[in-house]
């Protein structure tokens, strides 16, 4: 005897399908972001890195702002102030998104900016830069999925992923400011 097939999928199936769709969209957005960054840094440019752009200062300010908002959001959720936490985290995402836009605009103009600081700072600079680049690529899908899970009310899964996402996002934001300082203020 065969069991009857349900006419509608069970409750977990639509949620799983939605999660798969979200993962696909987040993967596509991540690929677009990483591809866009690679394109603006490594494609030939008409501009030059020695130009007097104000965008690096804006970028560093946005990274610093994201750091403050992420840290504040963490403190707020530890104090169970959920609405204030949500506001801080959305603002941190907005600051990081604005950073990405201004970063892309700047590097579309100047391409890759070489390090001209003191020789002894080179290992420090690259020691910060390499993990910054790797983790910046990783934080895109992590942040998007963490936000998505909160948005959908899947707080248990949001919490588990946020414990991974937050330290990475904080490292990327803080190291972004330090990379800026070393790149633009360590002697040209």
C-alpha positions in Angstrom: 0.0 0.0 0.0 1.4 3.4 -0.9 1.0 6.5 1.1 -0.9 9.4 -0.4 1.3 12.2 -1.7 0.5 15.6 -0.1 -0.9 18.2 -2.4 1.1 21.0 -0.8 4.7 20.7 0.4 5.2 20.5 4.1 6.1 23.7 6.1 9.9 23.0 6.2 10.1 22.6 2.4 9.1 26.2 1.4 11.5 27.5 4.1 14.3 25.4 2.7 13.5 26.5 -0.8 13.5 30.1 0.3 16.8 29.6 2.1 18.3 28.0 -1.1 17.1 30.9 -3.2 18.6 33.4 -0.7 21.9 31.5 -0.7 21.9 31.6 -4.5 21.2 35.4 -4.6 23.8 36.1 -1.9 26.3 34.0 -3.9 25.6 35.9 -7.0 25.9 39.3 -5.2 29.1 38.1 -3.7 30.5 37.2 -7.1 29.5 40.6 -8.5 31.1 42.5 -5.6 34.4 40.5 -5.8 34.4 40.7 -9.6 33.7 44.5 -9.4 36.5 45.0 -6.9 39.0 43.0 -9.0 37.9 44.8 -12.1 38.4 48.3 -10.7 41.7 47.5 -9.1 43.4 45.6 -11.9 41.8 46.9 -15.1 43.8 49.7 -17.0 42.9 53.2 -15.8 43.2 56.7 -17.1 43.8 58.1 -13.6 46.8 57.7 -11.4 47.2 56.9 -7.7 49.1 60.0 -6.9 45.9 62.2 -7.5 44.4 64.2 -4.6 41.2 62.2 -4.1 39.2 62.7 -0.9 37.6 59.3 -1.2 40.2 57.4 0.8 39.4 59.6 3.8 35.7 58.9 3.3 36.4 55.2 3.0 38.4 55.2 6.3 35.6 57.2 8.0 33.0 54.7 6.8 35.1 51.8 8.0 35.5 53.5 11.4 31.8 54.2 11.5 31.0 50.6 10.8 33.4 49.5 13.6 31.6 51.7 16.1 28.1 50.6 14.9 29.1 46.9 15.0 30.5 47.2 18.5 27.5 49.2 19.7 25.2 46.7 18.2 27.0 43.9 19.9 26.7 45.6 23.3 23.0 46.3 22.7 22.1 42.7 21.9 24.0 41.6 25.0 21.7 43.9 26.9 18.7 42.5 25.1 17.9 45.8 23.4 16.8 44.1 20.2 15.3 47.1 18.4 18.4 49.3 19.0 20.7 46.4 18.0 18.7 46.0 14.8 19.1 49.7 14.0 22.9 49.6 14.7 23.4 46.6 12.6 21.4 48.0 9.6 23.4 51.2 10.0 26.6 49.2 10.0 25.6 47.4 6.9 24.7 50.8 5.3 28.1 52.2 6.3 29.9 49.2 4.8 27.8 49.4 1.6 28.6 53.1 1.2 32.3 52.2 1.8 32.1 49.6 -1.0 30.5 52.2 -3.4 33.1 54.9 -2.6 35.9 52.3 -2.7 34.8 51.2 -6.2 34.6 54.8 -7.4 38.0 55.6 -6.1 39.8 52.5 -7.4 37.9 52.9 -10.8 39.7 56.2 -11.0 43.2 55.2 -9.7 43.5 51.4 -9.9 45.7 49.7 -7.4 47.6 52.0 -5.1 51.1 51.0 -4.3 52.6 51.1 -0.8 55.2 53.9 -0.5 55.8 53.8 3.2 59.0 53.0 5.1 60.6 49.6 4.2 60.2 48.4 7.8 56.4 49.0 7.6 56.0 46.9 4.5 55.6 43.6 6.4 53.1 45.3 8.8 51.2 46.7 5.9 51.0 43.4 4.0 50.4 41.5 7.2 47.2 43.5 7.6 46.3 43.8 4.0 46.3 40.1 3.0 43.9 38.9 5.7 41.9 42.1 5.2 41.4 41.2 1.5 40.5 37.5 2.2 38.2 38.3 5.0 36.5 41.2 3.2 35.5 38.8 0.4 34.3 36.3 3.0 32.3 38.9 5.0 30.1 39.8 2.1 28.1 36.5 2.0 28.4 36.1 5.8 26.9 39.6 6.5 24.2 39.1 3.9 23.2 35.7 5.2 23.3 36.9 8.8 21.0 39.8 8.0 18.8 37.6 5.9 18.3 35.2 8.8 17.4 38.0 11.2 15.0 39.5 8.6 13.2 36.1 8.3 13.0 35.7 12.1 15.3 32.7 12.1 17.1 34.0 15.2 18.6 30.8 16.4 20.4 30.4 13.0 21.1 34.2 12.9 22.8 34.0 16.3 25.0 31.1 15.4 26.2 32.8 12.2 26.5 36.2 13.8 29.1 34.7 16.2 31.3 34.0 13.2 30.3 37.1 11.1 30.9 39.8 13.8 34.6 39.2 14.5 35.4 38.9 10.8 33.4 42.1 10.0 35.1 43.9 12.8 38.5 42.8 11.7 37.7 44.0 8.1 36.5 47.4 9.3 39.4 48.0 11.8 42.1 46.7 9.4 40.5 48.9 6.6 41.3 52.0 8.7 44.8 50.8 9.5 45.5 49.9 5.9 44.4 53.4 4.9 46.7 55.0 7.5 49.7 52.9 6.4 49.0 53.4 2.7 48.3 57.2 2.7 50.0 58.5 5.9 53.2 56.5 6.4 55.4 58.6 4.2 55.3 59.1 0.4 
